[in-house]
Amino acid sequence: MIEYINGTLIEVDIQYVVIDHNGMGYQIHCPNPFKFQKYIEETIRIYTFQYVREDILRLYGFQTKQERALFEKLLNVSGIGPKGALAILATGEPENVVFAIENEDEAFLVKFPGVGKKTARQIILDLKGKLSDFAPNLLTPENKSVSGQLNEALEEAFEALRSLGYVEKELKSVRPHLEEEQLSTDGYIKKALKLMLKV
């Protein structure tokens, strides 16, 4: 398996980043590609997971080994594929997901695309009590809630939209609609674009 790739960040897309390593461009699918936006034209390291099936060969990339390890754990849950695992990780830091699993927060998990009540329950059954290594400093109800972390995805979506040329007036008009939902950065971007097209 490819452990990681060091290279120059060339492109950030809604679903992936492109890293140039010795003249070869690697397309790497990430939970939240826009986290890498500030590193454009800089040399970065992305920890990778190579996914191989009969009809697909794809690289998935993560900022930390911890994030990659949680992605692999999620892949082992029945009903969760790479797309679903990425969507879960895209909404926040790994600690948020671990917190939800350890506290059997099905309401948090079912908000992800493709995760219904049955799959949320399966995630909890398969992973609860097995994730302490991923988040040693779990959030607690006394200091910070999981839902409070979701604003990070919204703010990153707005940063991405600004980089695409949208102005503050346009963003301000759709913010109230987006704040009513809990989505990944990708989800917020797509919803914002749809809303702005209607204006």
KEKE-42608 format. One line per 3 residues: number of its first residue (from 1); their letters; for each residue x negated, y negated, z negated of N, C-alpha, C. Coordinates in nm, 3 decimals. Example, Ala and Ser with C-alpha at 12.3 -4.5 7.8 and 13.67 -1.06 7.14 Angstrom:
<nodes>
1	AS	-1.319/0.569/-0.780/-1.230/0.450/-0.780/-1.320/0.330/-0.780 ~ -1.285/0.225/-0.708/-1.367/0.106/-0.714/-1.290/-0.003/-0.787 .
</nodes>
This chain:
<nodes>
1	MIE	-0.084/0.119/0.000/0.000/0.000/0.000/-0.088/-0.125/0.000 ~ -0.041/-0.230/0.066/-0.111/-0.358/0.064/-0.083/-0.425/-0.069 ~ -0.185/-0.443/-0.151/-0.167/-0.501/-0.285/-0.130/-0.650/-0.279 .
4	YIN	-0.203/-0.723/-0.199/-0.174/-0.865/-0.183/-0.237/-0.916/-0.055 ~ -0.195/-1.035/-0.012/-0.253/-1.100/0.105/-0.297/-1.240/0.066 ~ -0.423/-1.271/0.092/-0.474/-1.406/0.077/-0.479/-1.471/0.215 .
7	GTL	-0.424/-1.588/0.227/-0.428/-1.654/0.357/-0.367/-1.792/0.352 ~ -0.364/-1.858/0.466/-0.309/-1.993/0.475/-0.160/-1.987/0.503 ~ -0.083/-2.059/0.423/0.062/-2.064/0.443/0.091/-2.152/0.565 .
10	IEV	0.149/-2.092/0.667/0.175/-2.161/0.793/0.319/-2.207/0.807 ~ 0.413/-2.125/0.759/0.555/-2.155/0.781/0.639/-2.105/0.664 ~ 0.743/-2.182/0.633/0.841/-2.140/0.533/0.978/-2.140/0.599 .
13	DIQ	1.043/-2.023/0.600/1.174/-2.008/0.659/1.274/-1.976/0.547 ~ 1.402/-1.974/0.579/1.503/-1.942/0.478/1.482/-1.804/0.418 ~ 1.433/-1.709/0.497/1.419/-1.572/0.448/1.275/-1.527/0.426 .
16	YVV	1.178/-1.594/0.486/1.040/-1.545/0.477/0.938/-1.658/0.488 ~ 0.814/-1.623/0.459/0.701/-1.713/0.483/0.607/-1.645/0.582 ~ 0.524/-1.726/0.648/0.424/-1.672/0.739/0.286/-1.711/0.685 .
19	IDH	0.202/-1.610/0.665/0.067/-1.630/0.614/-0.033/-1.594/0.724 ~ -0.124/-1.685/0.751/-0.230/-1.658/0.848/-0.351/-1.603/0.773 ~ -0.390/-1.480/0.808/-0.506/-1.417/0.747/-0.599/-1.371/0.859 .
22	NGM	-0.712/-1.437/0.871/-0.809/-1.405/0.976/-0.748/-1.404/1.116 ~ -0.662/-1.503/1.143/-0.605/-1.516/1.276/-0.482/-1.430/1.303 ~ -0.440/-1.354/1.203/-0.319/-1.272/1.218/-0.209/-1.327/1.127 .
25	GYQ	-0.091/-1.348/1.184/0.019/-1.403/1.106/0.107/-1.294/1.047 ~ 0.120/-1.295/0.915/0.202/-1.195/0.845/0.335/-1.258/0.806 ~ 0.445/-1.197/0.852/0.578/-1.241/0.812/0.614/-1.165/0.684 .
28	IHC	0.635/-1.241/0.576/0.658/-1.180/0.445/0.791/-1.230/0.388 ~ 0.884/-1.139/0.369/1.015/-1.175/0.314/1.005/-1.193/0.163 ~ 1.061/-1.302/0.113/1.048/-1.337/-0.028/1.185/-1.364/-0.091 .
31	PNP	1.195/-1.350/-0.223/1.321/-1.381/-0.291/1.361/-1.528/-0.272 ~ 1.263/-1.616/-0.277/1.290/-1.759/-0.263/1.173/-1.824/-0.190 ~ 1.172/-1.819/-0.058/1.058/-1.871/0.019/1.024/-2.016/-0.010 .
34	FKF	1.125/-2.097/-0.047/1.101/-2.240/-0.065/1.018/-2.272/-0.189 ~ 0.995/-2.171/-0.275/0.904/-2.192/-0.387/0.762/-2.216/-0.337 ~ 0.736/-2.170/-0.214/0.602/-2.183/-0.158/0.586/-2.310/-0.073 .
37	QKY	0.692/-2.388/-0.058/0.691/-2.503/0.032/0.575/-2.599/0.003 ~ 0.545/-2.620/-0.123/0.441/-2.717/-0.161/0.300/-2.669/-0.125 ~ 0.288/-2.541/-0.084/0.156/-2.488/-0.051/0.129/-2.481/0.099 .
40	IEE	0.215/-2.545/0.180/0.195/-2.545/0.325/0.054/-2.591/0.359 ~ -0.011/-2.516/0.448/-0.149/-2.543/0.494/-0.254/-2.516/0.387 ~ -0.213/-2.456/0.276/-0.310/-2.421/0.171/-0.327/-2.269/0.167 .
43	TIR	-0.439/-2.226/0.108/-0.464/-2.083/0.091/-0.395/-2.034/-0.035 ~ -0.314/-1.931/-0.021/-0.242/-1.877/-0.136/-0.255/-1.724/-0.139 ~ -0.216/-1.667/-0.250/-0.211/-1.520/-0.264/-0.067/-1.479/-0.289 .
46	IYT	-0.020/-1.382/-0.211/0.113/-1.326/-0.231/0.101/-1.176/-0.255 ~ 0.160/-1.130/-0.364/0.161/-0.987/-0.395/0.270/-0.921/-0.310 ~ 0.235/-0.812/-0.246/0.325/-0.755/-0.145/0.374/-0.615/-0.179 .
49	FQY	0.487/-0.583/-0.117/0.544/-0.448/-0.124/0.580/-0.410/0.019 ~ 0.527/-0.298/0.065/0.552/-0.255/0.202/0.669/-0.156/0.204 ~ 0.774/-0.196/0.274/0.896/-0.114/0.280/0.900/-0.042/0.414 .
52	VRE	0.908/0.091/0.409/0.905/0.170/0.532/1.026/0.263/0.539 ~ 1.100/0.252/0.647/1.209/0.343/0.678/1.199/0.379/0.826 ~ 1.282/0.470/0.873/1.274/0.513/1.012/1.287/0.397/1.110 .
55	DIL	1.374/0.303/1.076/1.403/0.194/1.169/1.348/0.058/1.125 ~ 1.266/0.056/1.019/1.218/-0.072/0.970/1.082/-0.058/0.902 ~ 0.999/-0.158/0.925/0.871/-0.171/0.855/0.859/-0.318/0.818 .
58	RLY	0.865/-0.348/0.690/0.872/-0.488/0.649/0.789/-0.512/0.523 ~ 0.729/-0.631/0.517/0.655/-0.672/0.399/0.740/-0.765/0.314 ~ 0.745/-0.737/0.184/0.812/-0.825/0.090/0.704/-0.887/0.001 .
61	GFQ	0.722/-1.014/-0.032/0.617/-1.082/-0.108/0.668/-1.152/-0.232 ~ 0.577/-1.164/-0.331/0.615/-1.219/-0.461/0.501/-1.302/-0.518 ~ 0.536/-1.399/-0.602/0.436/-1.485/-0.662/0.354/-1.413/-0.768 .
64	TKQ	0.415/-1.316/-0.835/0.347/-1.246/-0.943/0.366/-1.095/-0.932 ~ 0.279/-1.021/-0.998/0.293/-0.876/-1.003/0.420/-0.837/-1.080 ~ 0.454/-0.918/-1.179/0.573/-0.892/-1.260/0.699/-0.896/-1.174 .
67	ERA	0.707/-0.997/-1.088/0.823/-1.011/-1.001/0.832/-0.892/-0.904 ~ 0.717/-0.851/-0.853/0.716/-0.736/-0.761/0.758/-0.608/-0.833 ~ 0.711/-0.590/-0.955/0.745/-0.470/-1.030/0.895/-0.463/-1.058 .
70	LFE	0.957/-0.576/-1.088/1.101/-0.577/-1.111/1.176/-0.547/-0.982 ~ 1.125/-0.596/-0.869/1.183/-0.566/-0.738/1.182/-0.415/-0.715 ~ 1.072/-0.349/-0.747/1.062/-0.204/-0.729/1.159/-0.130/-0.822 .
73	KLL	1.174/-0.180/-0.944/1.269/-0.119/-1.037/1.411/-0.128/-0.982 ~ 1.445/-0.244/-0.929/1.579/-0.263/-0.875/1.605/-0.172/-0.755 ~ 1.502/-0.147/-0.674/1.516/-0.059/-0.559/1.552/0.083/-0.600 .
76	NVS	1.514/0.121/-0.722/1.541/0.256/-0.769/1.684/0.275/-0.819 ~ 1.759/0.164/-0.826/1.898/0.171/-0.871/1.986/0.209/-0.752 ~ 2.072/0.306/-0.771/2.163/0.348/-0.665/2.252/0.232/-0.622 .
79	GIG	2.255/0.207/-0.492/2.339/0.099/-0.441/2.266/-0.032/-0.418 ~ 2.137/-0.037/-0.458/2.058/-0.159/-0.439/1.948/-0.134/-0.336 ~ 1.952/-0.210/-0.227/1.848/-0.204/-0.125/1.760/-0.327/-0.135 .
82	PKG	1.664/-0.342/-0.044/1.573/-0.459/-0.047/1.647/-0.592/-0.043 ~ 1.749/-0.603/0.042/1.823/-0.728/0.053/1.892/-0.763/-0.078 ~ 1.952/-0.664/-0.142/2.019/-0.687/-0.269/1.921/-0.723/-0.379 .
85	ALA	1.806/-0.654/-0.383/1.705/-0.681/-0.485/1.650/-0.822/-0.469 ~ 1.627/-0.865/-0.345/1.579/-1.001/-0.320/1.681/-1.105/-0.366 ~ 1.808/-1.080/-0.339/1.913/-1.174/-0.378/1.919/-1.191/-0.529 .
88	ILA	1.899/-1.081/-0.601/1.900/-1.087/-0.747/1.783/-1.169/-0.799 ~ 1.665/-1.147/-0.743/1.546/-1.219/-0.787/1.546/-1.365/-0.744 ~ 1.618/-1.397/-0.637/1.615/-1.532/-0.582/1.681/-1.636/-0.673 .
91	TGE	1.770/-1.594/-0.758/1.845/-1.689/-0.840/1.763/-1.748/-0.953 ~ 1.662/-1.680/-0.999/1.584/-1.732/-1.109/1.458/-1.652/-1.132 ~ 1.396/-1.678/-1.246/1.276/-1.604/-1.283/1.314/-1.462/-1.326 .
94	PEN	1.219/-1.368/-1.319/1.248/-1.230/-1.362/1.307/-1.221/-1.502 ~ 1.266/-1.314/-1.590/1.318/-1.312/-1.728/1.470/-1.325/-1.732 ~ 1.525/-1.405/-1.639/1.670/-1.424/-1.637/1.744/-1.295/-1.607 .
97	VVF	1.689/-1.221/-1.510/1.751/-1.095/-1.470/1.739/-0.993/-1.583 ~ 1.623/-0.986/-1.644/1.600/-0.893/-1.754/1.694/-0.925/-1.871 ~ 1.706/-1.055/-1.900/1.795/-1.098/-2.008/1.938/-1.050/-1.984 .
100	AIE	1.985/-1.065/-1.860/2.121/-1.025/-1.826/2.140/-0.874/-1.840 ~ 2.039/-0.798/-1.797/2.047/-0.652/-1.805/2.046/-0.607/-1.951 ~ 1.954/-0.661/-2.029/1.941/-0.620/-2.168/2.065/-0.656/-2.250 .
103	NED	2.133/-0.763/-2.210/2.253/-0.807/-2.282/2.382/-0.761/-2.215 ~ 2.367/-0.669/-2.117/2.482/-0.611/-2.047/2.576/-0.718/-1.993 ~ 2.515/-0.819/-1.934/2.591/-0.932/-1.880/2.635/-0.902/-1.737 .
106	EAF	2.741/-0.823/-1.725/2.791/-0.786/-1.592/2.839/-0.909/-1.514 ~ 2.895/-1.007/-1.585/2.946/-1.127/-1.519/2.835/-1.200/-1.444 ~ 2.715/-1.198/-1.500/2.601/-1.262/-1.434/2.559/-1.182/-1.311 .
109	LVK	2.555/-1.051/-1.324/2.505/-0.966/-1.216/2.600/-0.959/-1.097 ~ 2.730/-0.964/-1.120/2.824/-0.950/-1.009/2.829/-1.076/-0.921 ~ 2.764/-1.182/-0.963/2.761/-1.303/-0.881/2.669/-1.289/-0.761 .
112	FPG	2.582/-1.188/-0.763/2.489/-1.169/-0.653/2.557/-1.102/-0.535 ~ 2.517/-1.139/-0.412/2.576/-1.077/-0.292/2.559/-0.926/-0.294 ~ 2.668/-0.854/-0.270/2.661/-0.709/-0.262/2.663/-0.636/-0.394 .
115	VGK	2.673/-0.710/-0.504/2.675/-0.647/-0.636/2.816/-0.657/-0.695 ~ 2.885/-0.545/-0.695/3.017/-0.540/-0.756/3.006/-0.488/-0.898 ~ 3.121/-0.467/-0.963/3.120/-0.422/-1.102/3.053/-0.285/-1.117 .
118	KTA	3.077/-0.197/-1.021/3.019/-0.063/-1.028/2.867/-0.069/-1.019 ~ 2.817/-0.151/-0.926/2.671/-0.162/-0.910/2.608/-0.233/-1.029 ~ 2.677/-0.335/-1.081/2.626/-0.406/-1.199/2.614/-0.310/-1.317 .
121	RQI	2.715/-0.227/-1.336/2.711/-0.129/-1.444/2.599/-0.028/-1.422 ~ 2.575/0.009/-1.296/2.467/0.104/-1.265/2.331/0.043/-1.294 ~ 2.315/-0.086/-1.262/2.189/-0.156/-1.291/2.161/-0.153/-1.440 .
124	ILD	2.264/-0.182/-1.519/2.249/-0.183/-1.665/2.218/-0.044/-1.718 ~ 2.290/0.056/-1.670/2.268/0.194/-1.715/2.127/0.243/-1.683 ~ 2.081/0.208/-1.563/1.950/0.258/-1.518/1.832/0.183/-1.580 .
127	LKG	1.851/0.054/-1.607/1.734/-0.028/-1.644/1.732/-0.082/-1.786 ~ 1.844/-0.085/-1.854/1.843/-0.139/-1.990/1.747/-0.061/-2.079 ~ 1.663/-0.135/-2.151/1.566/-0.072/-2.241/1.437/-0.031/-2.174 .
130	KLS	1.429/-0.053/-2.042/1.309/-0.011/-1.967/1.234/-0.130/-1.907 ~ 1.270/-0.251/-1.951/1.214/-0.369/-1.885/1.136/-0.461/-1.979 ~ 1.102/-0.413/-2.097/1.034/-0.499/-2.193/0.900/-0.550/-2.142 .
133	DFA	0.834/-0.471/-2.058/0.704/-0.513/-2.004/0.716/-0.629/-1.905 ~ 0.835/-0.647/-1.848/0.853/-0.750/-1.746/0.880/-0.887/-1.806 ~ 0.937/-0.890/-1.925/0.972/-1.019/-1.984/0.953/-1.013/-2.136 .
136	PNL	0.828/-1.020/-2.183/0.802/-1.011/-2.326/0.862/-1.126/-2.405 ~ 0.880/-1.242/-2.340/0.937/-1.358/-2.408/1.077/-1.386/-2.355 ~ 1.167/-1.293/-2.383/1.304/-1.306/-2.332/1.372/-1.429/-2.386 .
139	LTP	1.455/-1.491/-2.303/1.537/-1.602/-2.347/1.638/-1.549/-2.448 ~ 1.673/-1.632/-2.541/1.771/-1.592/-2.641/1.887/-1.691/-2.639 ~ 2.003/-1.649/-2.685/2.118/-1.739/-2.686/2.091/-1.867/-2.765 .
142	ENK	1.999/-1.859/-2.863/1.972/-1.975/-2.947/1.895/-2.085/-2.875 ~ 1.818/-2.047/-2.770/1.737/-2.152/-2.707/1.779/-2.185/-2.565 ~ 1.803/-2.085/-2.481/1.832/-2.117/-2.342/1.911/-2.004/-2.278 .
145	SVS	2.016/-2.037/-2.210/2.100/-1.934/-2.148/2.053/-1.904/-2.008 ~ 2.093/-1.788/-1.958/2.060/-1.750/-1.821/2.124/-1.847/-1.723 ~ 2.250/-1.879/-1.747/2.319/-1.968/-1.654/2.250/-2.102/-1.642 .
148	GQL	2.186/-2.147/-1.750/2.118/-2.274/-1.745/2.000/-2.273/-1.650 ~ 1.946/-2.155/-1.625/1.832/-2.145/-1.536/1.871/-2.155/-1.389 ~ 2.000/-2.137/-1.359/2.042/-2.134/-1.220/2.027/-2.268/-1.150 .
151	NEA	2.019/-2.377/-1.229/2.001/-2.509/-1.169/1.870/-2.517/-1.091 ~ 1.773/-2.435/-1.130/1.645/-2.435/-1.060/1.665/-2.399/-0.912 ~ 1.750/-2.301/-0.886/1.776/-2.261/-0.748/1.844/-2.373/-0.671 .
154	LEE	1.934/-2.445/-0.736/2.003/-2.556/-0.670/1.906/-2.667/-0.636 ~ 1.818/-2.701/-0.730/1.722/-2.809/-0.705/1.624/-2.771/-0.595 ~ 1.585/-2.645/-0.590/1.495/-2.601/-0.484/1.564/-2.605/-0.348 .
157	AFE	1.695/-2.578/-0.349/1.772/-2.587/-0.225/1.775/-2.730/-0.174 ~ 1.793/-2.825/-0.266/1.795/-2.966/-0.225/1.658/-3.010/-0.173 ~ 1.552/-2.960/-0.234/1.417/-2.993/-0.185/1.399/-2.942/-0.042 .
160	ALR	1.449/-2.822/-0.018/1.438/-2.763/0.116/1.519/-2.845/0.217 ~ 1.638/-2.889/0.177/1.722/-2.968/0.266/1.660/-3.104/0.296 ~ 1.593/-3.161/0.196/1.523/-3.287/0.219/1.413/-3.269/0.320 .
163	SLG	1.343/-3.156/0.310/1.233/-3.131/0.405/1.286/-3.109/0.547 ~ 1.415/-3.072/0.557/1.477/-3.055/0.688/1.531/-3.186/0.744 ~ 1.522/-3.294/0.665/1.561/-3.426/0.714/1.691/-3.481/0.660 .
166	YVE	1.758/-3.409/0.570/1.883/-3.459/0.513/1.854/-3.566/0.408 ~ 1.936/-3.671/0.406/1.914/-3.784/0.316/1.995/-3.769/0.189 ~ 1.963/-3.851/0.088/2.025/-3.838/-0.043/2.177/-3.858/-0.038 .
169	KEL	2.225/-3.946/0.048/2.368/-3.969/0.057/2.442/-3.842/0.097 ~ 2.384/-3.770/0.193/2.445/-3.644/0.238/2.442/-3.539/0.129 ~ 2.329/-3.530/0.061/2.314/-3.430/-0.046/2.406/-3.460/-0.163 .
172	KSV	2.420/-3.589/-0.195/2.505/-3.628/-0.307/2.651/-3.591/-0.281 ~ 2.692/-3.596/-0.155/2.832/-3.567/-0.121/2.868/-3.420/-0.142 ~ 2.769/-3.330/-0.131/2.799/-3.187/-0.145/2.760/-3.131/-0.282 .
175	RPH	2.683/-3.206/-0.359/2.635/-3.155/-0.488/2.748/-3.106/-0.579 ~ 2.857/-3.185/-0.596/2.964/-3.138/-0.687/3.021/-3.002/-0.648 ~ 3.032/-2.977/-0.518/3.085/-2.848/-0.471/2.989/-2.734/-0.503 .
178	LEE	2.859/-2.763/-0.490/2.758/-2.659/-0.513/2.742/-2.628/-0.661 ~ 2.758/-2.730/-0.745/2.740/-2.709/-0.889/2.849/-2.620/-0.948 ~ 2.958/-2.602/-0.873/3.066/-2.515/-0.920/3.034/-2.367/-0.901 .
181	EQL	2.927/-2.338/-0.825/2.894/-2.200/-0.793/2.756/-2.162/-0.846 ~ 2.733/-2.033/-0.857/2.604/-1.982/-0.900/2.549/-1.896/-0.786 ~ 2.456/-1.953/-0.711/2.402/-1.886/-0.593/2.250/-1.885/-0.597 .
184	STD	2.192/-1.812/-0.504/2.048/-1.817/-0.485/2.014/-1.945/-0.408 ~ 1.886/-1.978/-0.398/1.846/-2.095/-0.321/1.897/-2.084/-0.178 ~ 1.880/-1.967/-0.119/1.926/-1.942/0.017/2.077/-1.964/0.027 .
187	GYI	2.150/-1.914/-0.073/2.294/-1.929/-0.074/2.338/-2.075/-0.082 ~ 2.270/-2.151/-0.167/2.301/-2.293/-0.180/2.274/-2.367/-0.049 ~ 2.165/-2.334/0.016/2.130/-2.401/0.143/2.238/-2.375/0.247 .
190	KKA	2.276/-2.249/0.261/2.377/-2.214/0.362/2.511/-2.281/0.332 ~ 2.549/-2.283/0.203/2.677/-2.345/0.164/2.670/-2.496/0.190 ~ 2.557/-2.559/0.157/2.543/-2.703/0.178/2.552/-2.738/0.326 .
193	LKL	2.488/-2.658/0.409/2.492/-2.683/0.554/2.635/-2.673/0.607 ~ 2.709/-2.576/0.560/2.848/-2.560/0.604/2.932/-2.680/0.562 ~ 2.911/-2.725/0.437/2.987/-2.837/0.387/2.955/-2.965/0.462 .
196	MLK	2.828/-2.986/0.493/2.790/-3.109/0.562/2.836/-3.110/0.708 ~ 2.851/-2.993/0.765/2.903/-2.985/0.903/3.050/-3.024/0.911 ~ 3.119/-3.008/0.797/3.263/-3.041/0.794/3.288/-3.190/0.776 .
199	V	3.185/-3.260/0.727/3.201/-3.404/0.700/3.215/-3.482/0.830 .
</nodes>
